[in-house]
Amino acid sequence: MKVISLVPSITEALFDLGLTENEVIGRTKFCVHPAEKVKNVEIVGGTKNLNTDKIKSLQPDLIIANKEENVKEQVEELMKDFKVIVNNTETIEDNYYLLKNLGLIFNKEEKAQVFNLKIYEIFNQVQLKSKVKAAYLIWKNPYMTVGSDTFIHHVLSEIGFENIFKNKTRYPEIEIADLNEADVIMLSSEPFPFKEKHILELKETYSDKKIIIVDGEAFSWYGTHIAKCENYFKNLIDEFN
């Protein structure tokens, strides 16, 4: 089966499940893992600006898209000619079924189950001893955070962080003053590339708060990626326990 993935984390998951470059025939420019394999796969644009003509020329048997990451109109155009699965992964349970379904589609059920079990093992073992109030920032100018209906929120919650913006939805804009309740301010490495200089900027307002850069992929890449983040999460919570 020839498949085009329009979602970086799903591209990674397909290769992790054992698919080859002969099966994954198209990906976005943001599909960067696993590097040694995706380099041989045709690029079909970005997640938000797909080259639909190129996708059509590749004649895939299946296209995998995501409700949040891809543009609805472009996905609907592809649906006229191809079988398209539109994924929407919000919770850890959603992620379980995403991997389970990919396993079924590609006859990789056992591998999918291994990854699912590893993810649950990580979340069972890697836990803060007490709740830590966190603000997780994904963007600057304006500052943007995550609400309770996001995958990032659920990953935070699983390891014991309390999202101070849990009463909000999606990715709301906030002001610096809104961060006052947080015990820790997390600056994600993506989609905005937060750096040390941004920590210093926030320290001007919150000199006593813990402000850290966190690995955006560990928190936002659903699929198989979390199964590889055990050491990262352990080291992270060691800073608080």
C-alpha positions in Angstrom: 0.0 0.0 0.0 1.4 3.4 -1.0 0.6 6.1 1.6 1.2 9.8 1.8 1.4 11.3 5.4 0.6 15.0 5.8 1.4 14.9 9.6 5.0 14.9 10.9 4.3 12.7 14.0 2.3 10.2 11.9 5.1 9.9 9.3 7.4 9.0 12.2 4.9 6.5 13.5 4.5 4.8 10.1 8.3 4.2 9.9 8.4 3.1 13.6 5.7 0.5 12.8 8.0 -0.9 10.1 6.8 0.7 6.9 9.5 1.5 4.3 10.3 4.3 1.8 8.6 2.1 -0.8 5.3 2.4 1.1 5.5 5.9 2.5 5.8 7.8 -0.8 5.0 11.4 0.3 5.5 13.6 3.3 5.5 17.3 4.3 8.7 19.3 4.7 8.1 19.2 8.5 8.2 15.4 8.6 11.7 15.2 9.8 11.8 11.9 11.8 13.3 9.4 11.2 15.9 11.5 9.3 17.7 8.6 7.6 14.4 7.4 6.1 12.4 10.5 5.4 15.2 12.0 3.3 14.3 9.5 0.6 10.6 10.4 0.6 9.0 12.9 -1.8 8.1 16.3 -0.2 4.5 17.4 -1.0 4.6 20.9 0.6 4.0 22.1 4.1 1.2 21.0 6.5 -0.7 24.1 5.8 0.2 24.6 2.1 0.1 21.2 0.4 1.1 20.8 -3.3 -2.1 19.0 -4.2 -1.0 18.5 -7.9 2.1 16.7 -6.7 0.1 14.5 -4.3 -2.2 13.6 -7.2 0.7 12.8 -9.5 2.0 10.3 -6.9 -1.3 8.3 -7.0 -1.3 7.1 -3.4 -3.6 4.4 -2.1 -4.1 6.3 1.1 -3.5 9.8 2.5 -3.4 10.4 6.2 -4.2 14.0 7.3 -5.0 15.7 10.6 -8.0 17.9 11.5 -5.8 20.5 13.2 -2.6 20.4 11.2 -3.9 20.4 7.7 -6.2 22.8 5.9 -9.8 21.5 5.5 -10.3 22.8 1.9 -7.1 21.1 0.7 -8.0 17.8 2.4 -11.5 17.9 1.0 -10.1 18.4 -2.5 -7.9 15.3 -2.1 -10.9 13.3 -0.9 -12.6 13.7 -4.3 -9.9 11.4 -5.8 -8.3 9.5 -3.0 -9.0 7.6 0.2 -8.2 10.0 3.0 -8.1 9.3 6.8 -8.5 12.5 8.9 -7.0 12.0 12.3 -7.9 14.0 15.4 -5.7 13.1 18.4 -6.5 15.0 21.6 -6.2 12.6 24.5 -3.8 9.7 25.4 -6.7 7.4 24.7 -7.1 8.9 21.3 -3.4 8.2 20.8 -3.9 4.6 21.8 -6.6 4.1 19.1 -4.5 6.0 16.5 -1.7 3.5 16.9 -4.1 0.6 17.1 -5.8 1.6 13.9 -2.5 2.2 12.0 -1.5 -1.3 13.1 -4.7 -2.7 11.7 -4.5 -0.8 8.4 -0.9 -1.8 7.7 -0.9 -5.2 9.4 1.5 -4.1 12.1 -0.8 -4.8 15.1 2.0 -6.3 17.3 4.3 -3.4 16.9 1.6 -0.9 17.5 0.7 -2.7 20.8 4.4 -2.6 21.9 4.4 1.2 21.5 1.1 1.6 23.2 2.2 -0.5 26.2 5.5 1.5 26.4 3.6 4.8 26.5 1.3 3.6 29.3 4.3 2.3 31.2 6.0 5.7 30.9 3.0 7.5 32.2 2.5 5.1 35.1 6.1 5.4 36.2 7.0 9.0 35.5 5.0 11.0 38.0 5.5 14.2 40.0 5.2 13.6 43.7 2.9 16.6 44.0 1.0 18.8 41.6 3.0 21.6 40.0 1.1 24.5 38.4 2.4 25.0 34.9 2.0 27.5 32.0 3.0 26.0 28.7 3.7 28.7 26.0 3.8 27.8 22.3 4.1 31.2 20.8 5.4 34.8 21.3 4.0 38.1 20.0 1.4 37.4 21.1 2.0 34.9 23.8 -0.1 31.8 23.3 -0.7 28.8 25.5 -2.7 25.5 25.5 -6.2 24.8 26.7 -7.7 21.6 28.1 -8.7 20.2 24.7 -5.2 19.8 23.4 -2.8 16.9 23.3 -0.2 18.9 25.1 -2.5 19.5 28.0 -3.1 15.8 28.4 0.6 15.0 28.4 1.2 17.6 31.0 -1.6 16.2 33.1 -0.4 12.6 32.8 2.9 13.4 34.4 1.5 15.5 37.1 1.5 19.1 36.0 -1.6 21.2 36.4 -2.2 23.5 33.4 -3.2 26.9 34.8 -5.1 27.5 31.6 -7.2 24.3 31.8 -10.4 26.4 31.8 -9.6 27.6 28.3 -9.8 25.8 25.0 -7.4 25.4 22.0 -4.6 27.9 21.9 -5.6 31.1 23.5 -3.7 34.4 23.5 -2.5 35.5 27.0 -0.7 38.4 28.6 2.4 38.2 30.8 0.3 39.1 33.8 -1.8 35.9 33.3 1.3 33.8 34.2 1.3 34.9 37.8 -0.2 31.7 39.2 2.3 29.3 37.6 5.0 27.5 39.6 6.8 26.9 36.3 6.6 28.6 32.9 7.5 26.2 30.1 8.7 27.6 26.8 8.2 25.1 24.1 10.9 24.5 21.5 8.2 24.5 18.8 6.3 25.8 17.0 7.9 29.1 18.2 11.6 28.5 18.7 11.9 29.8 22.3 15.5 30.4 23.4 17.4 31.4 26.5 16.9 35.1 25.6 13.2 34.6 26.0 13.7 33.2 29.5 15.6 36.4 30.4 12.7 38.5 29.0 10.2 36.8 31.3 12.6 36.9 34.2 12.3 40.7 34.1 8.7 40.2 35.3 9.0 36.9 37.2 12.5 36.9 38.6 11.6 34.2 41.2 9.7 31.8 38.9 11.2 28.7 37.4 11.2 29.3 33.6 12.5 26.5 31.3 12.7 25.5 27.7 11.0 22.2 27.1 11.1 19.8 24.2 8.0 20.6 22.1 8.1 17.2 20.3 7.9 15.3 23.6 4.7 17.1 24.5 3.0 17.5 21.1 4.0 14.7 18.8 1.4 12.0 19.2 1.8 8.6 17.7 4.9 6.6 18.7 7.1 9.6 19.7 6.2 9.6 23.5 7.5 6.0 23.7 11.0 7.4 23.1 10.7 10.2 25.7 11.0 8.2 28.9 14.4 9.6 29.9 13.4 13.1 28.9 10.3 13.1 31.1 12.2 11.5 34.0 14.9 14.2 33.9 12.3 16.8 33.6 10.3 15.8 36.7 13.5 15.2 38.6 13.9 19.0 38.6 10.7 19.2 40.7 10.5 16.0 42.8 
